[in-house]
């Protein structure tokens, strides 16, 4: 399913808020994205129509399983780009984060997959020896820590600052 860049930002924000808030309201999204509530209302109506969220007027916003999967894919792409920019190219962290958010809209699924293979090979992530399960939150967190440590080692070798 192809969604717009704007819809990606909304679903990503809703997913992130769902991890920290008991209930998500239009105001929460507007505050997080620094936009108006009418803009959020239009966007969530569209997201509900494509089954990424559940929402009734003036009610709580709930992300669907389909929405969670979409948001996780978006965040993964951002993370890959950020890792590449900061960890491989040595670009300053804040700049890498900002550019990763913009770049994620421009790369194809095939490019993302090739980038992931490259980073995994470069940072030796295929050698975790732990029965890694990509669906497990615990494994995802462990992989992020391992990746961060390996990036830090690579950057230290080059005399650069880690992310």
CORQUI-V807210 format. One record per run of one state. SS is the DSSP state (H for helix, E for strand, - for the rest). FROM is the first residue (numbers start at 1). TO is the last residue. If there is no record, write none. Layout:
ss=[SS | SS]
from=[FROM | FROM]
to=[TO | TO]
This chain:
ss=[- | H | - | E | - | H | - | H | - | E | - | E | - | H | - | H | - | H | - | H | -]
from=[1 | 5 | 21 | 24 | 25 | 26 | 34 | 37 | 50 | 53 | 56 | 61 | 64 | 65 | 89 | 93 | 104 | 109 | 123 | 137 | 159]
to=[4 | 20 | 23 | 24 | 25 | 33 | 36 | 49 | 52 | 55 | 60 | 63 | 64 | 88 | 92 | 103 | 108 | 122 | 136 | 158 | 163]
